[in-house]
């Protein structure tokens, strides 16, 4: 009988006997399922946040902020600087001949959480009317746009779902003044949907601000970005930095996604160590229970390699079963689950967990690794058994 035939027969015989050791086998399956489920769930949070922030913006739009600032909240541009930026020749012009550039202001406001009495910091963004022209992806899904000069607000769809008191027609109190929610907007699930929007000049007047946090400009051509950046950053009258809108928002997710990834890795490592010892214990028990069977097979001429293959096949089969179960658990419970977390600007960013195919593959790879490590030593022990000792049990 060839080695291949020996491996095939002993592996199939061993796998068919797994139900006889169901209780011990479930220890491996459940343990690995827990490891994979927790790891994939945590990483899906990071993937969802990265998808939301990384999917915000276009390459033909530029965000200009104060030089050295790490975000819009820490940035300030006076009106003179804003006017100089808007006059750059790389910026596209509208039908009226005016530059497609919106001076915007960021203010932190507080709204109550859904079903809770505590509040959460939410971004109130002041936008000039041209800001809607620059963002053609924005659409009003309920109500209408705010009217310039009035204390009216439109809210992002994600913010409307995550926080209380943001229904159309609801009054909001900010720093002693009353604002009215007049509409809900969608931008395709990006970071702007976590914000409240109002007219820039109205926000400046109400909150005693004189300048802008940033300038959002639409390029006439994407080739014009580098020359525009060079002109703005080398202008002695300005102290600004310029990034494409996509790069600007992608950079906001870097630190937080890294922290979540490190946390997920640490938790998965601790749980994986426990699952590996559980697999070792279970497979040693399985080998002990099959001592006489292994001795008989060796006496009939089966080699050490088929014995090792049979034990490893059982360990890997149980491990992949646990991996699939854990990944399925994470997908059913967490994929698309909406939450909000504190972003880089100390305000809440609403996003959805994203269980991607890549995360599932990582989970399955981890389960196979645990199964391999947990089955290797018991398999070697089984192959080294003396035939006479094994036959005596």
N, C-alpha and C positions, 0 to 999 in steps of 0.2 A: 504494500500500500504506500503510495507516494506521500511525501510530507504535506503537500497541498490537501490531499484527500483526508489525511489525519486531522489537519487543522480544521477543515470544514466540518467534519463529522463531530469532533469533540466540542467545537464552538456551538453548533446547533443543539447538541445534547445538553450542554451547560445552560444555554439560554432557555430551553424548554423547561428546565428544572427551577428557574427563578421563582415561579409562583409558590413553590414549596418553601421558599425562604422570604415570603412576602413581607412579613413584619420587619425583618432586618433590612431588606432591600428598600423599603419605604424611608428608612432613616437617611439613606443616601439621596433619594429622589427629593424628599421634602427639604433636606438641608441645602442642597444645591439650588433648588427652586427659590428658597429664601434669599440666598446670596445673589443670584442672577436678578431676581425681581427687585430687590432693593437697589442694586447697582444701576440697572436700566432705568428705574424710576427716578433716581437722583440725577443721572446724566440726561434724562429726557427734559428735566427742568432747565438744565444748562443749554440744551439744544433748542428748546422752545424760546428762551430768552435771546439767544444768539440769532435765531431765525427772525424774531420780531424786530430787534434793533438792526441786524444786518440787512433786513429787507426794507428798511426805511430809506427813502431817497432815491435819486437818480444821478447818473454820472454827468448829465448835462446841467445840473444845478450845483451852485457853489454856496457854501456857508462861510461867511466872513465874520470872525470874532476878534476880540482884542488879543494882541500878541502875548503869548505865554499863558493864556487862560486855558483851563482844562475842561471847559464846557460853557454853555450859554449862560448858566447861572452866575458864573464868576466873571463874565465878560461885560464890558461897558464901552459903547461907542457913542461919542457925542454927535449932535446933529451935523456938524461940519464934516466930521469923518464919514458919516453915513452918506452925505451928499457927494463927497469925493469918490467913494466906492461905487455909488450908483452911476457915476459918469464914465466908468471904464468902458472902452470901446468894445471889449469882448462880450458885453452883456447884450442880449437880444432886445429889440424894441417892439413895442406893441403897435396896434393899428393907429393909435394916436401919436406915435413917434416917441413916447416916453419909455424909459428903460424898464424892463420887466424885473424889478428888484423890490423886495418888501423889507422894510425896516421892522424888526420884531423885538418884542420885549418879553422876558420871562419873569413871572412872579409866582412865589409859592403861596398857595392857598390851602385851606383845610376843609375837607368834606367828611361826613360820617361814613363809616364802613357799613356795608350791607348787613343788617341784623345785629349790629353792635352799637354801643353808645360812644365808643372811642372814635376819634377822627383820624384821618390819614392826609399826609401832604400830597397835594396834586398840583400839577403845573397849570397855571393860567398863562396862555400865550396870546400876546397882543399881535394881531396880524393886520397889515394894510390891505385895502381892497384888492390890490394887484396880486396879493398872495394866493387868492383863489385861482387867478389866471395861470400863475406859475405852477400850480398843483392840479392838473386836469384829472388826476385820479380821485380827487375828493368829490364825494357826492353827498347830498343831504338825504338821509333816509327817513327822517321824520321832522316835521315842522318846517322852518325856513332859516335862511342865513341871518346873522345879526345885522343891524343897521348901524352904520358909522355915526358916532356922536351920542348914541344911546347906550345905557348900561344893560346890554343884552349879551347873552353868552350862547354859544353852541358847544355841545359836549361830544367827545369821541364815543363811539359805540362801545368800546371795551370799558371805558370809564363809567358809562351809563349802566352797564351790567354788573360792575364790581362795587360801585359805591351808591349810597342812598341819597335821596333828595335831588336827583339830577333829571327827573322827568320833565318833559316839555311843559312849560307854564309854571314851574316851581320857582319861587323866589329864593335867592341865596344871599346871605349876609357876609360881606367881606369888609372888614375894618370900618364898621359903622355905616356902610352904604349897602343898598339893596340892588341886586342884579336879578335879571329874569332869564331863565333858560328858554330859548325860543326854537332850538333845533338840535338834532342829533346827526352827526356826520360819520361817514366811513371812509377810510383811506386804504382799504384792502388788508387790514390787519396789522399795520405797522405801528411804530411807537407813538405816532401822533394820536392814535385812538385812545390813548391813556390821558389825554390833555383836555382842558377847557380852552375855548378860543373866544376872543373878543376883539374889538377894534383897537389898534395900537394907540391912537391919540386919546381914546377914552380911557384906556388903562394908564397912560402916562399922566393924565389929569387926575384920575381917581387915586393913584398911588404915589403921586408927587415924584414922578420920574421924568427926566428931561431928554434922555437919549434912548439908545437901543441896546439890546443884548447881542443882537446879531443882525446881519443883512443876508437874506436869501436871494440869490440872483440866478436867472436862467441864462445859460450861455447861448450865443448865436451858433456856436459849433464847439464840440468837445475838444477840438484841437486848440481852442483858445484858452484853455484852463492854465497851462503852464506859463504862457506869456502874461496872463492876467495876474497870476500869483506873484510872478517876478516884479511886475510893475507896482503892485500894492505893497509888497513887503519891502521894496527898496525905496519907496516914496518917503522922504524925510518928514513929511507932514502927517504920516500915518504910523500907527503902531498896531498892525493887524496880522492875523494869520488867516489863510484861506485853504479850505479843503473841499473836495467834492462832497456833496450831501451824503452819498453812500458811505464814503470813508469816514466822515465825521461821526455818523451814528454807529457804524461798526466798531469804532474805537471806544464808544461808551460802554460796550458790553465786555470788553477784554478782561478787566480785573475781576468782575463778578463771576463770569463764567469760569475763570481759572480757579477761584475759591471753591465754587461748587464742584468742579472736577476733582480738586484735591480732596475735598470732603468725601465725595463718592468713592474715590480710590482707597482712602483710608478705611472707610466703613466696609467696603467690599473685601479688602485685604484681611481685616480682623475676622469677618464672617467666613471668608474662604479658608483661613487656617482651621477654624473650628469644623467646617464641612469636610476638609481634607482628613482630619483625625477621625471624624465619623466614618468616612469612607474606608480608611485604613482598618478601623476596628471591625466594620461590617465585613470587609473582604477577608480579613484574617479568620473571622468566624465562619464564613462560607467555605474557606479552604479546609478548616478543621472539620467541618461537617461532611466534607467530601473526601476525607483522607482515604478511606477504604476504596472508594470509587477511583480515585487517582492512582492508587496502588495497583488496582486491577488493570486499568488502562495501560500503565507502564509495563506490567507483566505481559500484556498482550502485544507489546511491541510499539506502543505509542511513545514518541520521543519527548524530550523536554520542551521543545519549541511549541508543539501543539498544546501542551498543558499551560504554558505561559499565555499563549494566544487565547485560550478559553477563559482564563481568569480576567485577562485584560478586556476581552470582549464584553464580559458581564459588567465590569466596572464602567466601561465607556458607554454601554447601552443604558445603564441606570443614570449615569451622569448626563447624557444628552436628553434623557427623558425629563430629568429635573430642570435642565436648562430651558427646554421648550416650555415646560409648565411655568417657570418663573417669568420668561419673556411674555408668554400669553397673559399671565396675571398682570404684569406691568402695562401691557397694551390695553387690556380691557378697562382697567381702573384709572389709568393716568393719561392715555393718549387723548389730546384735545381738552384736558381738564384745565379750566381757567383759574388763574390766581393772579395776585399782584405782589410785587416785591419792591423794596427800596432801590431805586436806580442811582446812577452816579451823581445826579443833581439833587439828592436827598428828597426826591419825590417818588411816588408810586408809579411803577410801570406794569400795566396789565398785559399778560401774555398767556399762551397755552402750552402745556407740556407737549413735547413732540417725541414720540417713540419711533425713531427712524430705523430703516433696515440696517444701517451701520451699527446702531446700538444693540440691536438684536443679535447681530453677528458677533459683536464683542462679548455679549453675555454667553452665547453658545460656545465661543472659544474658551472663555473662563471655565465653563462647566466641564468641557473636555479636558482641560488642564488639571482640574481637581480630580476628575476620574482617573486620568493617567497616573498622577502622583499617588492617589489612594490605592490604585490597583497594582502598581509596579512591584512593591516589596512583597505583598502576599503572593503574587504570581511567581516571583523568583523562589520564594519559600516552597511553593507547591512543586516547582520543577526540581528542586534539590532533595525532595523526600527520597529516602531509601525505600526501595520497593518492598523489602521484607517488613520493615517497620510500618509502612503504610498499609500493607495487607492485614497486619495485626490490629489496625485502627488506632 
